[in-house]
Amino acid sequence: MACCGNARDGQDFSFLKRKACILCKAWHVLTREPKRNGDPCIVIPARLARKPDPCIYSQFMLLQAGMPVTWDNPDVRIFRGGVEQDTYNLSAGVEYDIEITVHNASRNKPANGTGVDVKWIEFGAGSQTRHPVATLTADVPVWPGVAVASTKWRTPVTPGHYCIEVDLSHPDDGNPANNRGWNNTQVHAANSPVDRPIRIFNSHPGECPPVAEGGGPTSNYRGALAGWGTLGALAAILYGAGAHDGIGATRLAVAIAGGYVAAAVLGLMYYRMHNDRQKQRPGVQVPTVERRIDCHLVQINVDSYRFDDAKGKEFDPDAAFAETAPLWPAHVDPPSFVFLPGEAFRDVMFHTDAPDEPGPPGHFNINVRQGGEPSGGVTLTVTRGG
């Protein structure tokens, strides 16, 4: 059923009916899917609804979603002389080949011209110093197609362990949150207890950045400006598109600006009245900035999750993101701590007891959060005697 009756057949609508028609159109845009055969009240250009979405296995996005991760990235492969390196115990001053698989989550738009920025960082969690390796370009077809970007990398001459970081970029990216991935793993052979230091870098060596909790003034302004204001501007656009005689470009621009400002002001008034009511209700506590998690608090957990990789229709989310407890008793000491003022990093100790009998290796992911946000991690592979 059309929102506006026979508005396009020449009927003369009253002022109130025209306003009701505009609100109806806006409601349909927010709550209904566009029909294939067209809808006289809804027109959503394809360029707005369909965007490319280049992506890589992104530990940071998955951790934010509460999912387990591995820091041995399935989309980053390292070769030497054409032989893939199963472990990530690289030699100093040696040239390796890196292959990066770039995906596209969009089923409609190819991600041509995707930038692939490759860097190396010091082995550990939360390192802030990046060293450039290469900036590549990939043309990624629609899902489930992939593209592979390759580059050479000579490791630093100083012996040690390093992490490859990949950042994707695209000017029309539909979801930039899935563009950063790490490949960070280390192999340590042992028949008995393994103790391995893990370096945790401080993401905030200075003062904590200002943060407003949800429900505070910052989120209210965002809701009013981005939500209510956008709805008002959309209503003005739809009003101009549905006007019987049409309106000029100047009048349309004025109407859009007026609709945005009016709706944003109404939104601010609503949030203010809502917060005042909340404060007056007994037993209701309004969140404040002081109740946030200390940005210097570090929390560490250990698991043995491994990504069950597959492509296209063979991909099973339940299998790929099934949580796995540590294969053997394993822990990090200490499991949490608070960085001191000005402290750049701190080393913690990973400990596990590998079974003495022969068997497959064990994989352990050390995941680090600082201030409640993912800051990085390390994957260790412990081999068993045989």
Sequence and secondary structure as in RCSB ss.txt:
>XXXX:A:sequence
MACCGNARDGQDFSFLKRKACILCKAWHVLTREPKRNGDPCIVIPARLARKPDPCIYSQFMLLQAGMPVTWDNPD
VRIFRGGVEQDTYNLSAGVEYDIEITVHNASRNKPANGTGVDVKWIEFGAGSQTRHPVATLTADVPVWPGVAVAS
TKWRTPVTPGHYCIEVDLSHPDDGNPANNRGWNNTQVHAANSPVDRPIRIFNSHPGECPPVAEGGGPTSNYRGAL
AGWGTLGALAAILYGAGAHDGIGATRLAVAIAGGYVAAAVLGLMYYRMHNDRQKQRPGVQVPTVERRIDCHLVQI
NVDSYRFDDAKGKEFDPDAAFAETAPLWPAHVDPPSFVFLPGEAFRDVMFHTDAPDEPGPPGHFNINVRQGGEPS
GGVTLTVTRGG
>XXXX:A:secstr
  TTTTGGGT    HHHHHHHHHHHHHHHHH    TT BTTB   HHHH    EE   HHHHHHTT    SS TT
EEEEETTEE SS    TT EEEEEEEEEE  SS  EEEEEEEEEEEESSBS    EEEEEEEEEE STT EEEEE
EEEE  SS S EEEEEEEE TT S GGG EEEE EEEEE SSEEEEEEEEE S SSS      TTSHHHHHHIII
IIIHHHHHHHHHHHHHH SS   HHHHHHHHHHHHHHHHHHHHHHHHHHHHHHHHSTT     GGGS  TTEEEE
EEE        GGG  HHHHT     SSSEEEESSEEE  TT  EEEEEEEEE  SS    EEEEEEEEETTEEE
EEEEEEEE   
